[in-house]
């Protein structure tokens, strides 16, 4: 259910930026969501439709790009995408790692009239 509060924040930011641009209407909202962010895009879309009613974002298209998980091995420095549920480095089998992509959740852009 944390998608509700995330969507509230994203919509508030979009409305703020549209106001700064003196926009009459928001036609599209573009989000970036990481694969392991814990945010479900379809839930955000559902809440966005609900929360944007009676605002200049009502009826706006909500689009999101999902960023895949990428890890960096702490031993050999290889950057890789985990495969088949294994997060071990494919080159050296090290388990020590740093998450370098996949936790994103941000408003990339809005389109307005």
N, C-alpha and C positions, 0 to 999 in steps of 0.2 A: 504494500500500500504506500510505500515511500514514493512511488511514481507520482502520486497526487501532489505532494509538496514540491517535488522537483518540477512538475509541470506548472504549478502556480508560480514558481520563481522564474522559469523560462518565459512564461507568458508575460509576467510583470516586466521583465527585461525587454522583451520585444515591444510591448506597448510604450515603455519609456523611450526606446530608441526611435520608434515611429513618431512619437510626440516631438522629439527633438528635430525630426526631419519635416515636421508639419504635414505628415501624411494623413490622407483621408481614410485610407484603408490598408490593412496588411493583407497581401494576397498569398504569400508563401512564407513559411518558417522552415529553415534548414538547421538540423541538429546533427551533432556527431556523438555517437554512443559507442563506448568500448564494449567489446564482447564480454568482458568480465566486470563491467561496471555495476552489475546488479539491476540495471534499468531495462525494463522490457518496453521496446519501442511501440508495440501495439497498445500497451496500457497508456503510455504517454499520449498517443494519438486519441484514444478514447477520452481521457481526461481533458485534453486540449479542446476537443469539440465541445465538451460540457462547459468548461471554464471560460471559453472565449465567447460564448453567447452574450449578446448585448454589449459587445465591445467592437472596436474597429478590426479585430482579428476574426470575427465571426465568419465562418465559411472559408477561411484561409486553408490552403493545403499545408499539411505538415509532412515534411520529408526528413528522413534520417539516414545517415551513412553509418554502418557498423564497422568499427575498426577491429581487426583481428588481434588476438593476444600475441605479443612478441616478448621474448625473454632474452636476457644476456647472461651467458655463463660466467660465473665469477672466477673460474679456473682458466679457461682458454679464450674468453672474451667473444665467443661466437654469439651472434644474434640469430634467433630461430623462432619458429612458430611451433608450439607443442603439437605432437601428433599422437593419435590414438590414446589420449588421456595421459600420456607420459610427459612429465615436465623435465625429465633428465636431458642433459645436453646430448644431442645426437653424435657429436664428435668425440667427447671424452667421458660421457656418462656421469659427469658431475651433477649433483642435485642442487648445489648452492647456486642461486640465480637471482637476478634482478628483473622485475617486470618493467619493460620499457614502453609498452603500448598495450592498450586494451582496457584501461580504466577510465577513459575519457567520458565526459558528459558535459557538453557545452553547446551554446547557441552559436552556430557558425555565421549565419546571416539571415536577413529578412528581406523580402521583396514587398514594396509598397506602391500605392498609387497616390 
